[in-house]
């Protein structure tokens, strides 16, 4: 398995990945091809997201989980938060292709995303999920997530969790 950015050469793999989602909402939403004019534009914009920093967009990176020449899932890692992401979204958003769920890939991607955030000195990591997304809640709790206050908007509950991402101090 490898977690990496998309390249132009991944178009066929990406199309198969998107097809596997069927009618489900694609997560993270920045993977939704309907947001872009072409696959090439999406790859370019996802690469630029690392340097974007304004009120609406924050610096982020999107990595895809590849295995045996197939995309299994993706993770969007946000290096800082804006007001919206403080309520819904948090530092990490991830999604697994429906046919590969319940195999531990979400746990793997979250662990790797936490390592990336640690290298960028993000030590208090916020994660969120819908109230009825029990699989995501389990992944977050497996990563030592601690429940925080829920965010309620239009009657919909977003669960919020924090993970202490600091590496243990040496005991010398």
C-alpha positions in Angstrom: 0.0 0.0 0.0 1.1 3.5 -0.7 -0.5 6.9 0.2 0.3 9.5 -2.3 -1.0 12.4 -4.4 -2.7 11.8 -7.7 -0.8 12.4 -11.0 -2.2 12.8 -14.5 -1.3 9.1 -15.1 -3.9 8.0 -12.5 -7.0 9.0 -14.5 -8.2 5.5 -15.2 -7.7 4.4 -11.6 -9.5 7.5 -10.4 -12.4 6.9 -12.7 -12.8 3.4 -11.4 -12.6 4.7 -7.8 -15.3 7.2 -8.4 -17.6 4.7 -10.2 -17.3 2.4 -7.1 -19.0 5.2 -5.0 -22.2 4.8 -7.0 -24.9 7.2 -5.7 -23.1 7.8 -2.4 -21.7 11.3 -1.7 -17.9 11.2 -2.4 -15.8 11.9 0.7 -13.7 14.0 1.0 -15.8 16.3 -1.2 -12.7 17.7 -3.0 -12.5 14.4 -4.8 -15.8 14.9 -6.5 -15.1 15.2 -10.2 -18.2 17.3 -10.7 -16.4 20.2 -9.0 -13.8 20.4 -11.8 -13.9 20.8 -15.6 -11.5 17.9 -16.1 -9.3 15.3 -14.2 -6.2 17.4 -15.2 -7.7 20.5 -13.5 -8.5 18.5 -10.4 -5.0 17.2 -10.1 -3.6 20.7 -10.6 -5.9 22.2 -8.0 -5.3 19.5 -5.4 -1.6 20.1 -5.8 -2.1 23.9 -5.3 -4.2 23.4 -2.2 -0.9 23.1 -0.1 -0.3 26.8 -0.7 -3.9 28.1 -0.6 -4.6 30.2 2.5 -7.5 32.6 2.7 -10.8 32.9 4.6 -12.5 30.2 2.6 -9.7 27.8 1.9 -6.8 26.6 4.1 -3.5 24.9 3.2 -4.2 21.2 2.7 -3.1 18.1 0.9 -5.1 15.2 -0.5 -3.5 11.8 -0.6 -4.9 8.6 -2.2 -4.5 5.1 -0.9 -3.2 2.8 -3.7 -2.9 -1.0 -3.5 -2.4 -3.4 -6.5 -2.9 -0.5 -9.0 -6.3 0.4 -7.5 -7.4 3.4 -5.4 -9.0 2.3 -2.1 -9.6 5.6 -0.4 -8.4 9.2 0.1 -7.7 11.6 2.9 -7.7 15.4 2.9 -5.3 16.8 5.5 -5.9 20.4 6.5 -2.9 22.1 8.0 -5.0 24.8 9.7 -8.7 25.5 10.3 -11.1 28.2 9.4 -14.4 28.9 11.2 -16.3 26.4 9.1 -13.8 23.6 9.6 -13.8 24.3 13.4 -17.5 23.2 13.3 -17.7 20.7 10.4 -14.7 19.0 8.8 -11.8 19.4 11.2 -8.2 18.7 10.2 -8.7 15.4 8.5 -11.4 14.1 6.1 -11.2 10.6 4.7 -13.3 8.2 2.7 -13.0 4.6 1.7 -14.4 3.1 -1.5 -17.6 1.2 -0.6 -16.2 -2.1 -1.7 -13.1 -1.8 0.6 -14.7 -0.7 3.8 -14.3 -2.6 7.1 -10.7 -3.6 6.3 -8.8 -1.2 8.5 -8.0 1.3 5.7 -9.6 4.2 7.5 -7.4 3.5 10.6 -4.3 3.4 8.4 -5.1 6.6 6.6 -5.9 8.4 9.8 -2.6 7.3 11.4 -0.7 8.5 8.4 -2.5 11.8 8.3 -1.7 12.3 12.0 2.0 11.8 11.1 1.8 14.4 8.4 0.1 16.9 10.8 2.8 16.2 13.4 5.5 17.2 10.9 3.7 20.5 10.4 3.5 21.1 14.2 -0.3 20.5 14.4 -0.6 18.7 17.8 -4.3 19.3 18.7 -6.2 17.6 15.9 -9.9 18.1 15.4 -11.9 15.4 13.6 -15.7 15.4 12.9 -18.2 13.0 11.5 -22.0 12.8 11.1 -23.8 11.5 14.1 -24.9 8.3 12.3 -21.5 7.6 10.8 -20.6 4.8 13.3 -17.7 3.5 11.2 -15.9 6.9 11.2 -16.6 7.4 14.9 -15.0 4.0 15.6 -11.9 4.9 13.5 -11.5 8.2 15.4 -11.9 6.5 18.8 -9.3 3.9 17.8 -6.9 6.8 17.3 -7.4 8.1 20.8 -10.1 10.6 19.9 -11.8 12.3 22.8 -15.3 13.5 22.3 -15.9 17.3 22.4 -19.1 19.3 22.1 -21.3 18.4 19.2 -22.1 21.0 16.5 -25.8 21.2 15.6 -26.9 23.0 12.4 -30.4 22.8 10.9 -31.2 19.9 13.2 -28.2 17.8 12.0 -25.6 16.7 14.6 -21.9 16.7 13.8 -19.8 14.8 16.3 -16.5 16.5 17.2 -13.4 14.8 18.6 -9.9 15.9 19.5 -6.7 13.8 19.2 -3.6 14.9 21.1 -1.0 14.4 18.3 2.2 15.3 20.2 4.9 12.7 20.2 5.8 11.6 23.7 8.8 13.5 25.2 12.0 11.5 25.8 12.4 10.5 29.4 16.1 11.5 29.8 
